[in-house]
C-alpha cells in the first residue's frame, strides 16, 4: 500500500524557516563580526558593539575558522569562574511585534561545534528571550526564556525545550563536530508558533513560542554554553557567524501534514499542523484526481491527529488538508 500527502492547498502556506513571507523584511540586527564593523579579535566579543553576557567563560573572535568568511565569534573553550554553569552572550533586540505587521521574525546564523580534547562534553544552545517593561514602557523590568534549540555535544543530538518546564525533547536529528551548519529559526508571533531548520532539514515544526502566556516580545536570541559539570567543563566551543534577525508581516497559516505511520491494524495516522483555533478539512484520494472530504478538525494549539480507519485494503491513498470556512 502506498500513502502520500499534500498540504497548503488553500490560503498562503505557513513559511518554512527561511522562506519569504508577505511584506518586505525589516532588518532588526545583522553582523558578520568583521573588523570593518568594529570587531577587534584581540578582545572578547562581549563589550564590543553592544554585545553583553551573563555568566563566565571565554568568548571572542576568530579569523577564517570558516574559510574565506573573515571573522567569526565563539564561546566556550576556557573554563568559567567558580561554579558558573552557563555563559549566555547576546545583542539586545527589544522588538515588539505590532498587530499583524512584522509578526514573523526570522533568525539565522552559521555555526560549528568543535569537540573537546578532554573527556568532558557540554551543550551549546540558541535561546530566545522576551522582555517586558513597566506600565508606560519606559524601563525594561526583566526577561524570560521562551524556547531553546540545543546541540548536545556528548550525544551529538539536536533537542528543543519550551517554557513548559518539561525539559529537552529530542528532534531525532544529529550533527557532526567541526561541520558548518546553517541554522534558521522562524518565529510567528501572531500565531505563537516557531519552527527551525538546520541545513534545510526541519528539526522543529510549529511549536508554541510560549506555553505559559509569557509576553510575546523578542528581547534577544542568545548563544549559550551550557556546562554539564561546572567542576569539569569541556574545552569544546561553538563558532558562529552571519548572525541576522529580520521581521515581516506574517501570512495566514495553511495546514501542513506530517506522517505518523501505519498502525498494526492497517489504519493510517497523520498529524495536521495549522493555526491555533483554526479549522481544517482533511480530504483523501486514490488517484490524485478525485478528492473526498473525510473530516474537519480544529485544535486550540494548532496540532491535530487524523486516523484514517478506511485505509486497510486500499492499494494507494493520498491526503491533503484545506482551510475550512
Secondary structure, DSSP 8 states (H G I E B T S, - for coil): -EEEE----SS-B---TTS--SS--EEEEEE---GGGT--TTS-STTSTTEEEEE-S-EEEEESSSTTS-EEEEEESS--STT--EEEEEE---B--BTTBS-EEEEEEEEEEE--SSS---EEEEEEE--EE-TTS-SEEE--EEEEEEEETTTTEEEEE-TTS---EEEEEE--TT--EEEEEEEETTTTEEEEEETTEEEEEEEES-SS-----B-EEEEEEE-S-GGG----EEEEEEEEEEEE-----B-EEEEEEE-TTS-EEEEEE--TT-EEEEEEESSSS--EEEEEEE-SSSEEEEEETT-TT-SEEEEEEEE--
